[in-house]
Amino acid sequence: MWHVIGGVMEDELEKLKPTANPADMQSWNIEDLESYIIAMQAEISRVELMITAKKQVQSAAAALFGGNS
């Protein structure tokens, strides 16, 4: 069954989700864990910037078209 969520079909959202399983970090040493944290923090920052940019576009579109997005 198809469900539409925010104009996107639910099946399309499933395709966008990461498919990789989380790493088994139990056997990692401290340095590897710290490096992983740094990499994840960088990824979070990158995604936050993308969200900010998308919100700016959304606000500009709402202002242009009079929407309340």
C-alpha positions in Angstrom: 0.0 0.0 0.0 1.3 3.5 -0.9 1.1 6.4 1.5 1.8 9.9 0.6 3.8 11.8 3.3 4.5 15.5 2.6 4.1 15.0 -1.2 6.5 12.1 -1.3 5.4 8.5 -1.5 6.4 6.4 1.5 8.2 3.8 -0.8 10.4 6.6 -2.1 11.3 7.6 1.4 12.4 4.0 2.1 14.8 4.1 -0.8 16.5 7.2 0.6 17.2 5.7 4.0 20.8 4.3 4.5 21.0 0.6 4.0 24.3 -0.1 5.7 24.2 -1.7 9.1 25.9 0.1 12.0 29.5 -1.1 12.5 30.2 -3.4 15.4 32.3 -0.9 17.4 32.7 -3.1 20.5 36.1 -4.3 19.2 37.4 -0.8 18.1 40.2 0.8 20.1 39.8 4.2 21.7 41.6 6.0 18.8 39.3 4.5 16.3 36.2 5.4 18.3 37.4 9.0 18.7 38.1 9.2 15.0 34.6 7.9 14.3 33.1 10.5 16.6 34.9 13.3 14.7 33.7 11.9 11.4 30.1 11.7 12.6 30.3 15.2 14.0 31.5 16.4 10.6 28.6 14.6 8.9 26.1 16.1 11.4 27.5 19.6 10.5 27.2 18.9 6.8 23.6 17.8 7.2 22.7 20.8 9.4 24.0 23.1 6.7 21.9 21.3 4.1 18.8 21.7 6.4 19.6 25.4 6.8 19.9 25.9 3.1 16.6 24.0 2.4 14.8 26.1 5.0 16.0 29.2 3.3 14.8 28.0 0.0 11.5 27.0 1.5 11.1 30.4 3.2 11.9 32.2 0.0 9.4 30.1 -1.9 6.7 30.8 0.7 7.4 34.5 0.5 7.3 34.5 -3.2 4.1 32.4 -3.5 2.5 33.5 -0.3 2.6 30.0 1.4 2.9 29.3 5.1 5.6 26.6 4.8 
